[in-house]
Amino acid sequence: MENMHNLNITNHHFELIARNELRVFGVSDVHSFNDEGILLETTMGLLTVGGNNLRITKLNLEQGEVCLRGEISTLVYNDDLSSSSRSGGIMSRLFK
């Protein structure tokens, strides 16, 4: 059973349905969220989900799964959070 748990967290992928529902797997933490952006730490790096009226509908970090709904407009991976906010990137615009 322990091996199944580890497999779920390391197997990072996501399912986007009609740009208004997103299921993300391999999530280890939620760093921040509001109705315009959600910052997730995944096994493949930081993932920023941008859009409007975003809300988390399911959060299960033990299984590494996050589900959200809203108007999804961007999915951006970034391995270095500090450089993106200094340069005025999407992170600084989303989380003012």
N, C-alpha and C positions, 0 to 999 in steps of 0.2 A: 504494500500500500504506500509506503514511503517513496518508492521509486516513481509511482504514478504522480504523486504530488510534485516532485521535482521536474518531471517531464512537462507538466502543465505550465510551470513557470518559465522554463527555458524555451519552450516552443512558441516563439513570438510570431503572431500573425493577426490580421484584422479582417473583419467583414463589414463592408459598407453597403447599406441597402437604401437605394433611392435617395442618397445624399441627406437623409434625415434620421437614420439609425446606424450606429456604429458599435460593433463589438470588438474589443481589443483583448488579445490574450498575450501572456508573457509580461504582465504589468507587475512591478514590484512596489510602486508607490505612486500616490497622487500628490504632486508638489503644490499645486494651486489650481483653483477653478473659479470661474464666474460665468455669466451668461454669454460671454463673447470668446472665451478661451479656456482650455483645460490643458494642463501640463502634466504629462504622465512619464514616469520613469519606467522604461521597458528593458528587457534583456538585450535589446539592440540599440540602446541609447535613449535620449530624451525625445519624446514625441509631443508636439504641440498640435492640438486640434482647435482650429479657429472657426468661428461662425457666429450665428445669432440664436438667442433663446436656447442655449445649450443647457442641458441638465443631465446629471448622472442618474440613471435608472437602476443600475445594479453595480455593486462594488463588492468583490470577493477577492481580497489580496492573497488569501491562503491558496486559492486556485489560480491566482494571477489574471483574473477576468474583470473587465470594466465595460459596462454598456452605457451608452448615452444616446440622447435624442435631441433634435434641434435642427436648425439649418446649417449643415456642415459645408464650409467653403474651402478649408485648407487642412492638410496633414503635412507637418514639417518635422523632420528629424534633425536634431542638433546634439552633438556630443559635448559641446562646451557652452553651458548656459551663460557664463560671465561674458564671453566675447560677443555673443549676440545682443545682449542688453546694452553693452557699451557702444555698439555700432548703430544703435537705433533700429535694430531689426524687428521682426514680428513680435518677439518676446516683450520688448519695451512698449510696443503699441498695445498689446493685449493686456498687460498687467501693470497699468499705471497706478 
